[in-house]
């Protein structure tokens, strides 16, 4: 920059840069701009001292204010926990049916249970709790293991046929394909189907009733109404987990499928399980 | 090749060259409006008292609505999403009333402008009212026009400092009171004022006061006429609203011109002389800093103070008032034609006066009939139509409503006895500030019954539900229809709600879904 060049037209010195004879005027920046620029520098220095900023080998400088966005989240979560502490304490101390009977508590538990349901239960029972073949519909009023809030809570807590939990709900229907003959299977499946609807071959109903009385009443009862202690389904109603026609029933008699539901206590804790139970109970089929 | 002397030289001048270019920024030239007195000034004082009174006092009016609603006559309760206006309570879904009022305000502005010009600008616009108020303070402290101009031009002395500081302090106090009054529309005023002064009010209250203080002080004290001239769109739009029959503040040059400061001398010389003595009284009082004698202009807010100023001068001279007056363009043009003998000469006052000195009978005068013309009828019609529609809607609106949301997932549930169940979220809106018992009844859907979550009663076709005052009650309702009564995949029925005390009812037609083949 030894040869300072002054632009003849404007009388302003140039930066010394030249492109094809065109020179750049060295106009000063506006004062307000420069002042703002210096203020931002001062601000930036103060900011990097006050707040976490400079990257170090393993982490970054902490800043003298001790600010951390993670702490902010913690504070907000703690505030949220505090806000619902009143309900959480009540839910902990009351039984599921007491919660279901209290308007405010039920509203809270249903909201919390609904959220937990969406994370943990939809995979099998579907988003509307309507289930699918082999996975029970939780909206209806037919319950294999009982539909009071407490019975539902018990089922969620310990699961069904979940071997690693000692208190799990356990039952197993024998594979009757190995116990009775093929004809008998056809007869008894027609009989069972006849309990809740029309059948194709009515002549099989009477012998089927006999087979049923000899083999099935122990669990399903004399009137085929089932037994909730054993998880034995009611065979006279309109709700069928594996299908309602003779073929589907016969298949289930020959080699029964047994659904497994995990135990959720360990994973979700008692309060969350209780909230889930209240939510399921509120879907309309609770007893 | 051409010699360079043969190249044609163009007669071109750079109109925007650096040497003649005007800067884009023009600093404001200060205006020192003189105090006017007269009938329009009195009217403006009255309008100012009424509008400021309405603004400052409205939040303090009380209106008893019983124990379940606030007793503030006008309250915009944002937290609870309610708007109270005396006997009217508006829920958010009824916000169209406010939209309707805005439409009416818009059409009303068109109507007023097409009849009496920019009366809104000149008398009632908050900008005008507050500038007027600020000018009152300015005059009280610094004196009238001449004193203020002298003070402004003079050097900074202790006296000038004291006057300026006290003026701006009072302006700021007025501005703070303006911002302060605004927040009382949004909360219980007596409670809030205590909170504001003890520092316990919500931050938004202080922010609102701060913002409105700043805008009031800046617009009313510092920017004044620039807001009207540069910021407000209305002066630009008004041209479309005005026509030749709209009253506007007009300088009647058909009787004023040629103006002269030495009328007698000129008259003696045999020259025509108009009524304008070029005293500039109209210019001195103008808050916009314009000369009305230049004709209609965008800057004129038609505050009519120049009429007052001119009338008092005419009174002193013993001439008729109305050299500056409210006149329509058609009257003005007619009179101009008289004064100029149909445009054949420049305005000659002798043509508009008889030999005795009275005004000629050929002059046109404003007649009230001119207000009633197709344009104003259309505006009035539209304005009334919206108003009547709003009023009708307000008088016949429901204070009891039912909204129903059908469960979609699952749409229906088959129960163990084969019956079909559908779930609904039923919302009961009790829109009066009194508790009510609402009876919810099903109509249609053979054999179906409903049960309500939280109500421990056997299924029925009708339930009585207590709803809190001014609240929405949400019910989860399950409707169950026996298998043998199901009449197709989609059936409709009604939820009917009724207040047995007031006989108010509302209905909602809901859908009931069933599987294609019910078992």
Interface residues (C-beta under 8 A of the other chain):
Chain A: X101 X103 X106 X127 X128 X129 X130 X137 X139 X140 X141 X142 X196 X197 X234 X237 X238 X239 X244 X282 X284 X285
Chain B: X407 X408 X409 X410 X413 X414 X415 X416 X417 X418 X421 X423 X453 X454 X456 X476 X478 X483 X519
